Amino acid sequence: MVRRLLVGLLAAGLLLVGAPAFAQPPVTETTVQKNLVETFVDVVPSCEGGGPLYTITTTSNLIEHTTTFDDGRIHATFTQTGTFVAVPLEDPSLPSYTGKFTVWGGFNQNGNTVNGTFTFNVRGRGSDGSRFTNHVTDHFNQRPDGTVNAFFHCH
């Protein structure tokens, strides 16, 4: 009888210790897009904001990766890098621009908090010989009590 009790307790203990090994593995998804072409209207990036509108066409490579855990946690990240051409939309006397850009983002969520960080780097050269560079960092996090901390930095 004591032997059966010990075997039962040992088996229960092993199940409790080994239970995490039986959890479902996370679901991962990776998406890759090559030579992605996108056209949109925006201003040429600057930290001051505003400015004349340009038709911007980008050609880039994009990779997105998401991991979703059985308990609801999520981790996601992406990187997009490529080239652009920006042509003035309304005033043809303005310079056109060509250059390179990279965008990166990361996102995490669990039962209590959410956070994300995004960066944007671009450098371009105008048809008039001018140049510009821009680096943006954008971050937010939501605390367990629901309050949000966020910051945006451009230089």
DSSP file (Angstrom, degrees, kcal/mol; ACC not computed):
  #  RESIDUE AA STRUCTURE BP1 BP2  ACC     N-H-->O    O-->H-N    N-H-->O    O-->H-N    TCO  KAPPA ALPHA  PHI   PSI    X-CA   Y-CA   Z-CA
    1    1 A M     >        0   0    0      0, 0.0     4,-2.2     0, 0.0     5,-0.1   0.000 360.0 360.0 360.0 -46.6    0.0    0.0    0.0
    2    2 A V  H  >  +     0   0    0      1,-0.2     4,-2.6     2,-0.2     5,-0.2   0.884 360.0  54.6 -62.8 -38.0    2.8    2.4    0.9
    3    3 A R  H  > S+     0   0    0      2,-0.2     4,-2.6     1,-0.2    -1,-0.2   0.928 107.9  48.2 -62.4 -44.9    4.5    1.4   -2.3
    4    4 A R  H  > S+     0   0    0      1,-0.2     4,-2.7     2,-0.2    -2,-0.2   0.903 111.3  51.1 -61.7 -41.5    1.5    2.3   -4.4
    5    5 A L  H  X S+     0   0    0     -4,-2.2     4,-2.7     2,-0.2    -2,-0.2   0.920 111.1  47.7 -62.1 -44.6    1.1    5.6   -2.6
    6    6 A L  H  X S+     0   0    0     -4,-2.6     4,-2.6     2,-0.2    -2,-0.2   0.911 112.7  48.4 -63.7 -42.9    4.8    6.4   -3.3
    7    7 A V  H  X S+     0   0    0     -4,-2.6     4,-2.5     2,-0.2    -2,-0.2   0.907 112.8  49.3 -63.6 -41.3    4.5    5.4   -7.0
    8    8 A G  H  X S+     0   0    0     -4,-2.7     4,-2.4     2,-0.2    -2,-0.2   0.918 112.8  46.0 -63.8 -44.5    1.3    7.5   -7.3
    9    9 A L  H  X S+     0   0    0     -4,-2.7     4,-2.6     2,-0.2    -2,-0.2   0.897 113.1  50.3 -65.4 -40.3    2.9   10.6   -5.7
   10   10 A L  H  X S+     0   0    0     -4,-2.6     4,-2.5     2,-0.2    -2,-0.2   0.918 111.5  48.2 -63.3 -44.0    6.0   10.2   -7.9
   11   11 A A  H  X S+     0   0    0     -4,-2.5     4,-2.1     2,-0.2    -2,-0.2   0.917 112.7  48.2 -63.5 -43.1    3.9    9.9  -11.0
   12   12 A A  H  X S+     0   0    0     -4,-2.4     4,-2.2     1,-0.2    -2,-0.2   0.914 111.5  50.6 -63.8 -42.2    1.9   13.0  -10.0
   13   13 A G  H  X S+     0   0    0     -4,-2.6     4,-2.4     1,-0.2     5,-0.2   0.909 109.6  49.9 -61.4 -43.0    5.0   14.9   -9.3
   14   14 A L  H  X S+     0   0    0     -4,-2.5     4,-2.8     1,-0.2    -1,-0.2   0.889 109.7  51.5 -64.3 -38.6    6.6   14.0  -12.6
   15   15 A L  H  X S+     0   0    0     -4,-2.1     4,-1.1     2,-0.2    -1,-0.2   0.916 111.1  47.6 -63.7 -42.3    3.4   15.1  -14.4
   16   16 A L  H  < S+     0   0    0     -4,-2.2    -2,-0.2     2,-0.2     3,-0.2   0.909 116.2  43.3 -66.1 -41.1    3.4   18.5  -12.7
   17   17 A V  H  < S+     0   0    0     -4,-2.4    -2,-0.2     1,-0.2    -1,-0.2   0.886 120.2  42.0 -70.5 -38.8    7.1   19.0  -13.4
   18   18 A G  H >X S+     0   0    0     -4,-2.8     3,-1.3    -5,-0.2     4,-0.5   0.529  86.8  96.5 -87.0  -6.1    6.8   17.8  -17.0
   19   19 A A  G >< S+     0   0    0     -4,-1.1     3,-1.9     1,-0.3     4,-0.3   0.866  77.2  58.4 -55.5 -41.5    3.5   19.6  -17.8
   20   20 A P  G >4 S+     0   0    0      0, 0.0     3,-1.3     0, 0.0    -1,-0.3   0.825  97.7  62.3 -59.7 -27.2    5.2   22.6  -19.4
   21   21 A A  G <4 S+     0   0    0     -3,-1.3    -2,-0.2     1,-0.3    -3,-0.1   0.729 100.3  54.5 -68.5 -18.9    6.8   20.3  -21.9
   22   22 A F  G << S+     0   0    0     -3,-1.9    -1,-0.3    -4,-0.5    -3,-0.1   0.445  81.8 115.8 -94.3  -0.2    3.3   19.3  -23.1
   23   23 A A  S <  S-     0   0    0     -3,-1.3     0, 0.0    -4,-0.3     0, 0.0  -0.316  79.7 -93.5 -65.3 151.6    2.2   22.9  -23.8
   24   24 A Q        -     0   0    0      1,-0.1    46,-0.4     3,-0.0    -1,-0.1  -0.404  42.3-114.2 -64.6 139.2    1.4   23.7  -27.4
   25   25 A P        -     0   0    0      0, 0.0    -1,-0.1     0, 0.0    -3,-0.0  -0.396  41.5 -92.5 -69.1 154.2    4.3   25.1  -29.3
   26   26 A P        -     0   0    0      0, 0.0     2,-0.6     0, 0.0    43,-0.2  -0.288  35.4-118.3 -65.3 154.0    3.9   28.7  -30.5
   27   27 A V  E     -A   68   0A   0     41,-3.1    41,-2.9    -3,-0.1     2,-0.4  -0.844  33.6-167.6 -93.3 123.3    2.5   29.4  -33.9
   28   28 A T  E     -A   67   0A   0     -2,-0.6     2,-0.4    39,-0.2    39,-0.2  -0.895   8.9-175.6-114.8 144.6    5.0   31.2  -36.1
   29   29 A E  E     -A   66   0A   0     37,-2.5    37,-2.7    -2,-0.4     2,-0.4  -0.995   1.9-172.9-139.2 130.1    4.4   32.9  -39.4
   30   30 A T  E     -A   65   0A   0     -2,-0.4     2,-0.4    35,-0.2    35,-0.2  -0.991   2.4-169.7-125.7 130.9    6.9   34.5  -41.7
   31   31 A T  E     -A   64   0A   0     33,-2.6    33,-2.7    -2,-0.4     2,-0.4  -0.978   1.8-171.0-121.1 131.0    6.0   36.5  -44.8
   32   32 A V  E     -A   63   0A   0     -2,-0.4     2,-0.4    31,-0.2    31,-0.2  -0.985   3.4-177.3-123.2 129.4    8.6   37.7  -47.3
   33   33 A Q  E     -A   62   0A   0     29,-3.0    29,-2.9    -2,-0.4     2,-0.4  -0.994   7.7-164.1-126.3 127.2    7.9   40.0  -50.2
   34   34 A K  E    S+     0   0A   0     -2,-0.4    27,-0.2    27,-0.2    -2,-0.0  -0.870  70.0   7.2-112.2 144.7   10.6   40.9  -52.7
   35   35 A N  E    S-     0   0A   0     -2,-0.4     2,-0.4     1,-0.2    26,-0.2   0.878  79.5-179.6  54.7  42.8   10.5   43.9  -55.1
   36   36 A L  E     -A   60   0A   0     24,-3.0    24,-2.2    -3,-0.3     2,-0.5  -0.617  11.3-156.8 -73.6 123.7    7.3   45.2  -53.5
   37   37 A V  E     +A   59   0A   0     -2,-0.4     2,-0.4    22,-0.2    22,-0.2  -0.918  16.2 173.2-109.4 127.1    6.3   48.4  -55.4
   38   38 A E  E     -A   58   0A   0     20,-1.9    20,-3.0    -2,-0.5     2,-0.4  -0.995  11.8-165.8-132.7 138.7    4.1   51.0  -53.6
   39   39 A T  E     +A   57   0A   0     -2,-0.4     2,-0.3    18,-0.2    18,-0.2  -0.988  21.6 147.9-126.3 134.2    3.0   54.4  -54.7
   40   40 A F  E     -A   56   0A   0     16,-2.4    16,-3.3    -2,-0.4     2,-0.5  -0.954  43.3-108.8-155.1 167.7    1.5   57.1  -52.5
   41   41 A V  E     +A   55   0A   0     -2,-0.3     2,-0.3    14,-0.2    14,-0.2  -0.918  54.2 126.2-108.6 129.6    1.3   60.8  -52.0
   42   42 A D  E     -A   54   0A   0     12,-2.2    12,-3.2    -2,-0.5     2,-0.2  -0.927  57.7 -83.2-161.5 179.4    3.1   62.4  -49.0
   43   43 A V  E     -A   53   0A   0     -2,-0.3    10,-0.1    10,-0.2     8,-0.1  -0.612  54.1 -93.3 -89.1 157.9    5.7   65.1  -48.2
   44   44 A V        -     0   0    0      8,-0.6     5,-0.1    -2,-0.2    -1,-0.1  -0.598  62.1 -92.4 -68.1 130.5    9.4   64.4  -48.4
   45   45 A P        +     0   0    0      0, 0.0     2,-0.3     0, 0.0    -1,-0.1  -0.145  63.3 149.1 -55.0 131.9   10.3   63.3  -44.9
   46   46 A S        -     0   0    0     -3,-0.1     3,-0.5    86,-0.0     4,-0.1  -0.972  52.9-123.7-154.0 156.8   11.5   66.0  -42.6
   47   47 A C  S    S+     0   0    0     -2,-0.3   107,-0.1     1,-0.2    87,-0.0   0.688 109.1  62.1 -75.6 -17.7   11.3   66.5  -38.8
   48   48 A E  S    S-     0   0    0      1,-0.1    -1,-0.2     2,-0.1     3,-0.1   0.739  97.2-148.3 -79.5 -22.3    9.6   69.8  -39.3
   49   49 A G        +     0   0    0     -3,-0.5    -1,-0.1     1,-0.2    -2,-0.1   0.019  53.6  61.5  75.3 170.7    6.6   68.3  -41.0
   50   50 A G        +     0   0    0      1,-0.1    -1,-0.2    -4,-0.1    -2,-0.1  -0.165  51.4 130.2  69.9-167.5    4.5   69.8  -43.7
   51   51 A G        -     0   0    0     -8,-0.1    -1,-0.1    -3,-0.1    -5,-0.0  -0.416  62.5 -35.5 108.7 173.9    5.8   70.9  -47.1
   52   52 A P        -     0   0    0      0, 0.0    -8,-0.6     0, 0.0     2,-0.2  -0.291  66.4-104.7 -70.0 154.2    4.7   70.3  -50.7
   53   53 A L  E     -A   43   0A   0    -10,-0.1    36,-2.6   -12,-0.1    37,-0.6  -0.541  35.3-169.4 -81.9 144.8    3.2   67.0  -51.7
   54   54 A Y  E     -AB  42  88A   0    -12,-3.2   -12,-2.2    34,-0.3     2,-0.7  -0.961  26.7-125.3-129.0 147.1    5.1   64.5  -53.7
   55   55 A T  E     -AB  41  87A   0     32,-3.1    32,-2.5    -2,-0.3     2,-0.5  -0.870  37.7-163.9 -87.2 118.0    4.1   61.3  -55.5
   56   56 A I  E     -AB  40  86A   0    -16,-3.3   -16,-2.4    -2,-0.7     2,-0.5  -0.909  13.0-170.6-113.2 128.8    6.5   58.7  -54.0
   57   57 A T  E     -AB  39  85A   0     28,-2.7    28,-2.0    -2,-0.5     2,-0.3  -0.980   8.5-168.5-118.5 125.3    7.1   55.3  -55.4
   58   58 A T  E     -AB  38  84A   0    -20,-3.0   -20,-1.9    -2,-0.5     2,-0.4  -0.857  13.0-165.4-112.1 147.6    9.1   52.8  -53.4
   59   59 A T  E     +AB  37  83A   0     24,-2.3    24,-2.5    -2,-0.3     2,-0.3  -0.990  34.4 147.7-127.3 121.6   10.6   49.5  -54.4
   60   60 A S  E     -AB  36  82A   0    -24,-2.2   -24,-3.0    -2,-0.4     2,-0.4  -0.895  47.8-118.0-148.7 170.4   11.5   47.3  -51.4
   61   61 A N  E     - B   0  81A   0     20,-2.5    20,-2.2    -2,-0.3     2,-0.4  -0.954  32.4-167.6-113.6 139.5   11.9   44.0  -49.7
   62   62 A L  E     -AB  33  80A   0    -29,-2.9   -29,-3.0    -2,-0.4     2,-0.4  -0.990  11.4-175.9-133.1 133.8    9.8   43.2  -46.7
   63   63 A I  E     -AB  32  79A   0     16,-2.3    16,-2.1    -2,-0.4     2,-0.4  -0.998   5.6-174.6-129.7 131.1   10.0   40.5  -44.1
   64   64 A E  E     -AB  31  78A   0    -33,-2.7   -33,-2.6    -2,-0.4     2,-0.4  -0.970   0.6-173.0-123.8 137.8    7.4   40.1  -41.3
   65   65 A H  E     -AB  30  77A   0     12,-3.0    12,-2.5    -2,-0.4     2,-0.4  -0.996   2.9-179.3-135.4 130.1    7.6   37.6  -38.5
   66   66 A T  E     -AB  29  76A   0    -37,-2.7   -37,-2.5    -2,-0.4     2,-0.5  -0.992   8.6-169.1-130.3 135.8    4.9   36.8  -35.9
   67   67 A T  E     -AB  28  75A   0      8,-3.2     8,-2.5    -2,-0.4     2,-0.5  -0.991   7.3-171.3-123.0 123.1    5.0   34.4  -33.0
   68   68 A T  E     -AB  27  74A   0    -41,-2.9   -41,-3.1    -2,-0.5     6,-0.2  -0.965  10.5-150.5-117.4 124.7    1.7   33.7  -31.2
   69   69 A F    >   -     0   0    0      4,-2.9     3,-2.1    -2,-0.5    -2,-0.0  -0.589  25.7-114.4 -94.8 156.5    1.8   31.7  -28.0
   70   70 A D  T 3  S+     0   0    0    -46,-0.4    -1,-0.1     1,-0.3    -2,-0.0   0.761 115.0  58.0 -58.7 -28.3   -1.0   29.4  -26.7
   71   71 A D  T 3  S-     0   0    0      2,-0.1    -1,-0.3     1,-0.0    40,-0.1   0.346 125.4 -97.2 -88.4   7.7   -1.5   31.7  -23.7
   72   72 A G  S <  S+     0   0    0     -3,-2.1    -2,-0.1     1,-0.3     2,-0.1   0.316  77.0 140.3  98.3  -8.2   -2.2   34.8  -25.9
   73   73 A R        -     0   0    0     -5,-0.1    -4,-2.9    35,-0.0     2,-0.4  -0.405  31.7-165.2 -67.3 146.6    1.3   36.4  -25.9
   74   74 A I  E     -BC  68 109A   0     35,-2.5    35,-2.5    -6,-0.2     2,-0.4  -0.998  15.5-175.2-136.0 138.3    2.3   37.8  -29.3
   75   75 A H  E     +BC  67 108A   0     -8,-2.5    -8,-3.2    -2,-0.4     2,-0.3  -0.998  15.4 171.3-129.1 128.6    5.7   38.9  -30.6
   76   76 A A  E     +BC  66 107A   0     31,-2.7    31,-2.8    -2,-0.4     2,-0.3  -0.988   5.4 170.2-138.3 147.0    5.9   40.5  -34.0
   77   77 A T  E     -BC  65 106A   0    -12,-2.5   -12,-3.0    -2,-0.3     2,-0.3  -0.989   5.3-175.7-150.8 153.5    8.6   42.2  -36.0
   78   78 A F  E     -BC  64 105A   0     27,-2.2    27,-2.2    -2,-0.3     2,-0.4  -0.991   9.0-164.0-148.0 155.1    9.1   43.5  -39.5
   79   79 A T  E     -BC  63 104A   0    -16,-2.1   -16,-2.3    -2,-0.3     2,-0.4  -0.990   8.0-178.7-138.0 132.4   11.9   45.1  -41.6
   80   80 A Q  E     +BC  62 103A   0     23,-2.8    23,-3.1    -2,-0.4     2,-0.4  -0.997   8.9 169.6-131.3 127.9   11.3   46.8  -45.0
   81   81 A T  E     +BC  61 102A   0    -20,-2.2   -20,-2.5    -2,-0.4     2,-0.3  -0.998  17.7 102.6-141.0 143.4   14.2   48.3  -46.9
   82   82 A G  E     -BC  60 101A   0     19,-2.3    19,-2.4    -2,-0.4     2,-0.3  -0.942  56.0 -64.2 179.0-157.7   14.5   49.7  -50.4
   83   83 A T  E     -BC  59 100A   0    -24,-2.5   -24,-2.3    -2,-0.3     2,-0.3  -0.762  35.3-159.1-119.2 163.5   14.7   52.7  -52.7
   84   84 A F  E     -BC  58  99A   0     15,-2.1    15,-1.6    -2,-0.3     2,-0.4  -0.972  12.8-157.0-142.2 158.2   12.3   55.5  -53.5
   85   85 A V  E     -BC  57  98A   0    -28,-2.0   -28,-2.7    -2,-0.3     2,-0.5  -0.995  14.5-166.4-130.4 129.0   11.6   58.1  -56.2
   86   86 A A  E     -BC  56  97A   0     11,-3.1    11,-2.6    -2,-0.4   -30,-0.2  -0.975   4.8-175.2-122.6 121.3    9.7   61.3  -55.2
   87   87 A V  E     -B   55   0A   0    -32,-2.5   -32,-3.1    -2,-0.5     9,-0.1  -0.946  35.8-103.6-117.0 132.5    8.3   63.6  -57.8
   88   88 A P  E     -B   54   0A   0      0, 0.0   -34,-0.3     0, 0.0     8,-0.1  -0.275  26.5-154.1 -56.7 135.5    6.6   66.9  -57.0
   89   89 A L  S    S+     0   0    0    -36,-2.6   -35,-0.2     1,-0.1   -48,-0.0   0.897  83.2   7.8 -79.3 -42.3    2.8   66.5  -57.3
   90   90 A E  S    S+     0   0    0    -37,-0.6   -36,-0.1     1,-0.2    -1,-0.1   0.683 122.6  54.5-117.1 -24.1    1.8   70.1  -58.0
   91   91 A D    >   -     0   0    0    -38,-0.3     3,-2.0     1,-0.1    -1,-0.2  -0.856  53.1-173.5-122.0  96.6    4.9   72.3  -58.6
   92   92 A P  T 3  S+     0   0    0      0, 0.0    -1,-0.1     0, 0.0     4,-0.1   0.610  81.1  72.2 -66.3 -10.0    7.3   70.9  -61.3
   93   93 A S  T 3  S+     0   0    0      2,-0.1    -2,-0.0     0, 0.0     0, 0.0   0.662  81.1  91.0 -78.1 -13.4    9.9   73.6  -60.4
   94   94 A L  S <  S-     0   0    0     -3,-2.0     2,-0.1     1,-0.1    33,-0.0  -0.452  89.6 -98.3 -76.2 153.4   10.6   71.7  -57.2
   95   95 A P        -     0   0    0      0, 0.0     2,-0.2     0, 0.0    -1,-0.1  -0.373  28.1-131.4 -70.1 150.6   13.4   69.1  -57.2
   96   96 A S        -     0   0    0     -9,-0.1    31,-2.4    -4,-0.1     2,-0.4  -0.631  25.6-144.9 -88.0 160.0   12.6   65.4  -57.6
   97   97 A Y  E     -CD  86 126A   0    -11,-2.6   -11,-3.1    29,-0.2     2,-0.3  -0.961  18.1-175.8-130.9 147.3   14.3   63.0  -55.1
   98   98 A T  E     +CD  85 125A   0     27,-1.9    27,-2.9    -2,-0.4     2,-0.3  -0.955  28.3 115.8-131.2 154.8   15.8   59.5  -55.1
   99   99 A G  E     -CD  84 124A   0    -15,-1.6   -15,-2.1    -2,-0.3     2,-0.3  -0.983  51.2 -77.7 175.8-164.2   17.2   57.6  -52.2
  100  100 A K  E     -CD  83 123A   0     23,-2.0    23,-2.3    -2,-0.3     2,-0.3  -0.901  32.9-175.7-127.5 153.2   17.1   54.7  -49.8
  101  101 A F  E     -CD  82 122A   0    -19,-2.4   -19,-2.3    -2,-0.3     2,-0.3  -0.980  11.6-164.1-146.3 157.5   15.0   53.9  -46.8
  102  102 A T  E     -CD  81 121A   0     19,-2.5    19,-2.8    -2,-0.3     2,-0.4  -0.981   5.7-171.2-142.4 133.4   14.6   51.3  -44.0
  103  103 A V  E     -CD  80 120A   0    -23,-3.1   -23,-2.8    -2,-0.3     2,-0.4  -0.985   7.7-179.7-122.3 134.7   11.7   50.8  -41.7
  104  104 A W  E     +CD  79 119A   0     15,-2.3    15,-2.9    -2,-0.4     2,-0.3  -0.989   0.7 178.5-133.1 144.6   11.8   48.4  -38.7
  105  105 A G  E     -CD  78 118A   0    -27,-2.2   -27,-2.2    -2,-0.4     2,-0.3  -0.999   9.0-171.4-145.4 147.3    9.1   47.6  -36.1
  106  106 A G  E     -CD  77 117A   0     11,-2.5    11,-2.2    -2,-0.3     2,-0.4  -0.995   6.7-175.9-137.1 143.6    8.7   45.4  -33.1
  107  107 A F  E     -CD  76 116A   0    -31,-2.8   -31,-2.7    -2,-0.3     2,-0.4  -1.000   2.8-177.1-142.8 136.1    5.6   44.6  -31.1
  108  108 A N  E     +CD  75 115A   0      7,-2.8     7,-2.5    -2,-0.4     2,-0.4  -0.998   3.2 177.6-136.2 140.5    5.0   42.6  -28.0
  109  109 A Q  E     +CD  74 114A   0    -35,-2.5   -35,-2.5    -2,-0.4     2,-0.2  -0.997   6.7 160.1-142.1 135.5    1.8   41.8  -26.1
  110  110 A N        -     0   0    0      3,-2.5   -38,-0.1    -2,-0.4    -2,-0.0  -0.748  60.4 -76.3-134.8-169.9    1.0   39.7  -23.1
  111  111 A G  S    S+     0   0    0     -2,-0.2     3,-0.1     1,-0.2   -39,-0.0   0.714 127.1  26.5 -64.2 -19.4   -1.9   39.6  -20.7
  112  112 A N  S    S+     0   0    0      1,-0.2     2,-0.3    33,-0.0    34,-0.3   0.696 119.7  31.1-116.9 -26.1   -0.8   42.7  -18.8
  113  113 A T        -     0   0    0     32,-0.1    -3,-2.5    31,-0.1     2,-0.3  -0.920  48.3-163.3-138.9 158.8    1.3   44.9  -21.2
  114  114 A V  E     +DE 109 142A   0     28,-1.4    28,-3.4    -2,-0.3     2,-0.3  -0.994  17.3 171.0-137.6 139.3    1.7   45.9  -24.8
  115  115 A N  E     +DE 108 141A   0     -7,-2.5    -7,-2.8    -2,-0.3     2,-0.3  -0.996   7.3 179.3-148.6 154.8    4.7   47.7  -26.3
  116  116 A G  E     -DE 107 140A   0     24,-2.4    24,-2.4    -2,-0.3     2,-0.4  -0.989   7.5-167.1-153.0 145.9    6.0   48.6  -29.7
  117  117 A T  E     -DE 106 139A   0    -11,-2.2   -11,-2.5    -2,-0.3     2,-0.4  -0.999   9.3-176.2-134.8 137.2    8.9   50.4  -31.2
  118  118 A F  E     -DE 105 138A   0     20,-2.9    20,-2.8    -2,-0.4     2,-0.3  -0.990   4.1-168.6-134.6 141.1    9.3   51.6  -34.8
  119  119 A T  E     -DE 104 137A   0    -15,-2.9   -15,-2.3    -2,-0.4     2,-0.4  -0.966   2.1-169.5-128.7 149.3   12.2   53.2  -36.6
  120  120 A F  E     -DE 103 136A   0     16,-2.1    16,-2.6    -2,-0.3     2,-0.4  -0.980   5.8-179.3-138.7 122.3   12.4   54.9  -40.0
  121  121 A N  E     +DE 102 135A   0    -19,-2.8   -19,-2.5    -2,-0.4     2,-0.3  -0.985   8.9 165.7-124.0 132.8   15.6   55.9  -41.7
  122  122 A V  E     -DE 101 134A   0     12,-2.3    12,-2.3    -2,-0.4     2,-0.4  -0.999  13.6-177.3-145.4 144.6   15.7   57.7  -45.1
  123  123 A R  E     +DE 100 133A   0    -23,-2.3   -23,-2.0    -2,-0.3     2,-0.3  -0.992  15.2 174.0-141.1 138.9   18.3   59.5  -47.1
  124  124 A G  E     -DE  99 132A   0      8,-2.6     8,-2.1    -2,-0.4     2,-0.4  -0.937  24.1-142.5-143.9 163.1   17.8   61.2  -50.4
  125  125 A R  E     -DE  98 131A   0    -27,-2.9   -27,-1.9    -2,-0.3     6,-0.2  -0.996  22.0-136.5-129.5 132.4   19.3   63.3  -53.1
  126  126 A G  E >   -D   97   0A   0      4,-3.4     3,-2.2    -2,-0.4   -29,-0.2  -0.484  23.0-117.3 -86.7 157.4   17.5   66.0  -55.0
  127  127 A S  T 3  S+     0   0    0    -31,-2.4   -30,-0.1     1,-0.3    -1,-0.1   0.678 118.4  58.7 -64.1 -16.6   17.7   66.6  -58.7
  128  128 A D  T 3  S-     0   0    0    -32,-0.3    -1,-0.3     2,-0.1     3,-0.1   0.332 126.0-101.4 -93.0   6.0   19.1   70.1  -57.7
  129  129 A G  S <  S+     0   0    0     -3,-2.2    -2,-0.1     1,-0.3     2,-0.0   0.330  79.0 135.9  92.1  -7.3   22.0   68.4  -55.8
  130  130 A S        -     0   0    0     -5,-0.1    -4,-3.4     1,-0.0     2,-0.3  -0.288  37.2-156.2 -70.8 160.5   20.4   68.9  -52.4
  131  131 A R  E     -E  125   0A   0     -6,-0.2     2,-0.3    -3,-0.1    -6,-0.2  -0.955  10.9-175.2-135.2 154.5   20.5   66.1  -49.8
  132  132 A F  E     -E  124   0A   0     -8,-2.1    -8,-2.6    -2,-0.3     2,-0.3  -0.993   5.4-171.1-146.7 152.2   18.4   65.1  -46.8
  133  133 A T  E     -E  123   0A   0     -2,-0.3     2,-0.3   -10,-0.2   -10,-0.2  -0.973   7.5-175.6-135.9 152.5   18.5   62.4  -44.1
  134  134 A N  E     -E  122   0A   0    -12,-2.3   -12,-2.3    -2,-0.3     2,-0.4  -0.982   8.8-172.9-151.5 134.3   15.9   61.6  -41.5
  135  135 A H  E     -E  121   0A   0     -2,-0.3    20,-2.6   -14,-0.2     2,-0.4  -0.994  10.0-175.6-130.9 126.7   15.8   59.2  -38.6
  136  136 A V  E     -EF 120 154A   0    -16,-2.6   -16,-2.1    -2,-0.4     2,-0.4  -0.972   8.2-172.2-124.1 135.2   12.6   58.7  -36.6
  137  137 A T  E     -EF 119 153A   0     16,-2.8    16,-2.9    -2,-0.4     2,-0.4  -0.998   7.2-179.1-123.6 129.7   12.1   56.5  -33.5
  138  138 A D  E     +EF 118 152A   0    -20,-2.8   -20,-2.9    -2,-0.4     2,-0.3  -0.997   7.0 171.8-130.1 127.3    8.6   56.0  -32.2
  139  139 A H  E     +EF 117 151A   0     12,-2.7    12,-2.4    -2,-0.4     2,-0.3  -0.986   7.3 172.3-138.6 146.1    7.8   53.9  -29.1
  140  140 A F  E     -EF 116 150A   0    -24,-2.4   -24,-2.4    -2,-0.3     2,-0.3  -0.990   5.1-176.1-145.0 152.7    4.8   53.2  -26.9
  141  141 A N  E     -EF 115 149A   0      8,-2.6     8,-2.9    -2,-0.3     2,-0.6  -0.964  15.2-148.7-148.0 138.2    4.0   50.9  -24.0
  142  142 A Q  E     -EF 114 148A   0    -28,-3.4   -28,-1.4    -2,-0.3     6,-0.2  -0.917  21.8-142.4-105.1 124.1    0.8   50.3  -22.1
  143  143 A R    >   -     0   0    0      4,-2.9     3,-2.4    -2,-0.6   -30,-0.0  -0.307  28.9-100.3 -80.5 165.2    1.3   49.4  -18.5
  144  144 A P  T 3  S+     0   0    0      0, 0.0    -1,-0.1     0, 0.0   -31,-0.1   0.795 123.4  58.0 -56.9 -28.4   -0.8   46.8  -16.6
  145  145 A D  T 3  S-     0   0    0      2,-0.1     3,-0.1     1,-0.1   -32,-0.1   0.460 120.9-108.4 -82.8   1.9   -2.9   49.6  -15.1
  146  146 A G  S <  S+     0   0    0     -3,-2.4     2,-0.1     1,-0.3    -1,-0.1   0.258  75.6 133.2  93.8 -12.3   -3.8   50.8  -18.6
  147  147 A T        -     0   0    0     -5,-0.1    -4,-2.9     1,-0.0     2,-0.4  -0.396  46.8-138.8 -71.7 153.6   -1.7   54.0  -18.6
  148  148 A V  E     -F  142   0A   0     -6,-0.2     2,-0.4    -3,-0.1    -6,-0.2  -0.932  13.5-164.3-120.2 136.3    0.4   54.6  -21.7
  149  149 A N  E     +F  141   0A   0     -8,-2.9    -8,-2.6    -2,-0.4     2,-0.3  -0.963  23.1 165.1-112.0 133.9    3.9   55.9  -22.1
  150  150 A A  E     -F  140   0A   0     -2,-0.4     2,-0.3   -10,-0.2   -10,-0.2  -0.997  14.1-179.0-148.5 149.4    4.9   57.0  -25.5
  151  151 A F  E     -F  139   0A   0    -12,-2.4   -12,-2.7    -2,-0.3     2,-0.4  -0.994   9.1-162.5-148.4 154.8    7.7   59.0  -27.2
  152  152 A F  E     -F  138   0A   0     -2,-0.3     2,-0.4   -14,-0.2   -14,-0.2  -1.000  10.0-176.6-135.7 128.9    8.6   60.2  -30.7
  153  153 A H  E     +F  137   0A   0    -16,-2.9   -16,-2.8    -2,-0.4     2,-0.4  -0.995   1.8 179.6-133.7 130.4   12.0   61.4  -31.7
  154  154 A C  E      F  136   0A   0     -2,-0.4   -18,-0.2   -18,-0.2    -2,-0.0  -0.995 360.0 360.0-131.1 131.6   13.0   62.8  -35.1
  155  155 A H              0   0    0    -20,-2.6   -19,-0.2    -2,-0.4    -1,-0.1   0.294 360.0 360.0-153.5 360.0   16.4   64.0  -36.2
